[in-house]
Amino acid sequence: MTECAKDSRQWLAWIALSILLLASLLLLSSSLAPIHALAPEDVAQADLALEKVASPLEVTAGGLVTYTVTVSNSGAVSATVEAITDTLDASLSFAGMLAASDVVTPPQVADDTLTWTGPFTVPSGSELTLLYQVRTAGSFDAYQACNGVAIGTEGPAPAPAEACVDVAGKTHTLYMPLAYHDFAYGWLSVTKSVSPQLVEANIDAELVYTVTVVNEGDTAGTLQTISDTLPAGVTFAGMAAGSEVAVNPAGTTGTIVWSGNWPMSPGERLDVVYRVVANVPVGEHTNQVAVAASQLGVPLQPAGATFVAEPGILLEENFDDPSARLSRWTRFMNYWRLEEDQWRWEASDGVGSSGAATQDCWLGGKKVAEDALLMYLGPGAEQWTDYRVETKMLLRGGVNEKDGEVKIIENGGYPVGLWVRGQYKDVGKEDTAGWVTGYYVIVGGKPTEDTMFVRLSQLQTLTDCWDLACVNTQNLYDFNNPHGLRQVELNKSFKRYTWYTLAVEVRGNNIKIYFDNELVMDYTDEKEPFLEGTIGFKTYKSKTVSFDDVIVTPLR
């Protein structure tokens, strides 16, 4: 082999080796690409944002400010917040958590720092909301108070969020030498209320108590404790919406006590709202609340609130007591044609010639009242929820008014029936703006025909109205302005001088109507149902109609 051939072969081998090395490098480079895709900076992460809002932005010194702190996560994975820290201005002091907060446990308070210790999980696409109140310091001078909130988390944390409020100073009061009697040292008034006021005996029922403390004087002091002595059978269940104190008291039965140092400037008000479960026997049950304070006068007698347990029957009325007559019932009088005597008690009008509630729309004069309503407004009745009401009713005839003349029609008479889930507002006899809400369940028909009807109507409200009533607000809440929800026909005649039984069951937003013990309508109000209220009798152009044997029983 010549030297030239040798050199040529060596050259070709070197070129092949170079190509092989280059191909290996390219293959290695492509295999490293997935490793770059898994670099730490490309792994899915949480993305947190922090916002703080104060409300209101302007308060009077000594007033409350509500803060809303929102931690939102727009990242692809959940985030863990180890702690939330709020550094208060020196003029602010923590007042309590609000019930709507996602975190209801009070923070740890050290000097001016509030700390809620987690961990708190914030899912992807979700948020954590913190709702709490602070009280501004009393001052005759205006000032601005700012505070900032920050969060601690394993990953990148958002920048702290700050909120500021403007605090107006309390006004100075100048007392002239002869006006000393206008000045009063600070003293606390205490009031207490309970809702509902009527519960069923011997079963668990939830009640809400509200205690209101107000500094009625002209000097400041400190409210130290609120002590509430619960009746036997009543157990503390938790704080309720609207309470300015979010911390639970010490104890759950007997005397429960809230302890704190609440500043009470002149005119300052503090509301404590909480829930209890009552399982009590028949009778009245009263609890009493007392307060202790520094540099403030307190009432000598505790404030009380009373609720009543009735047995399994909420109401039974047979109208057979001549001494009682209609004393437990209230006539609706906010309509110019209505007269006091149109509703009356008659000893022989009832079933078996016993007493009854009777109504005439015409008393012989010129006032023919088309509509009339007799209501039961006993204690707690407007807070009734799920119940069955049953009554017997008899229609004797109707009237017709034309050209100022009134004609009695023995076989006439328009619908009569029941008012359920009713609410009533008394604004005076002659004021036609007075209103009732609720449902009307009425029956009607001519005795000469072989069909009759049962109709369910709802009285219109501002947010639940139809047609012209939505335009003319004077029509709203008017007791003769119902809107028909449903009507059914029955294959029977509606005879005069005959006793019929009408019953209505209301459970949640469902309404069942029974006529002579037959279920004739099952309706669910999906739009805006009335969920609580009392009962009554409803008539329309009925010359003489009687109601008897009313019974209201709770539904479980």
Secondary structure, 3 states (H helix, E strand, C coil): CCHHHHHHHHHHHHHHHHHHHHHHHHHHHHHHHHHHHCCHHHCCCCCEEEEEEEECCEEECCCEEEEEEEEEECCCCCEEEEEEEEECCCCEEEEEECCCCCCCCCCEEECCEEEEEEEEEECCCEEEEEEEEEEECCCCCCEEEEEEEEEEECCCCCCCEEEEEEEECCCCCCCCHHHHHHCCCCEEEEEEEEECCEEECCCCEEEEEEEEEEECCCCCEEEEEEEEECCCCEEEEEECCCCCCCCCCECCCCEEEEEEEEEECCCCEEEEEEEEEECCCCEEEEEEEEEEEECCECCCCCEEEEEEEECCCCEEECCCCCCCCCCCEEECCCCCCCCHHHEEEECCCCHHHCCEEEECCECCCCCECCEEEEEECCCCHHHCCCEEEEEEEEEEEEEEEECCEEEEECCCCCCEEEEEEEEEECCCCCCCCCEEEEEEEEEECCCCCCCEEEEEEEECECCECCCHHHHCHHHCCCCCCEEEEEEEEECCCCCCCCCEEEEEEEECCEEEEEECCEEEEEEECCCCCCCCCEEEEEEECEEEEEEEEEEEEECC
